[in-house]
């Protein structure tokens, strides 16, 4: 009986050690996406050019060419390549594009976002 209990304890310890040694090693998470306000994009275009950012705002103008103007608390409109309707509150994940005097956001995803109280947008 003692021998069986000892064998069971040894097996349990060995199994625990193997689980510890061969556990899945966590991979580094993706770097945090910058969440600037639109005025920061215009103030520092070289800092954000070609980088992914997430911007929240209100769609103030939209057209059929799949682009719209997004305005946030800074009250500075930003051209976004993507589709949204006037009045939508959205969080846009996209890549900042610059060229000449223009700066715009090429949207990868749009998420409908509603501010229910306090702070927020526009």
ABEGO torsion letter per residue (X at the ends): XAAAAAAAAAAAAAAAAAAAAABBBBBBBBBBBBBBBAAAAAABAAAABGBBBBBBBBBABBBAAGBBBBBBAAGBBBBBBEBBBBGBBBBBBBBBBBBEABBBBBBABBBBBBBABEEEBX
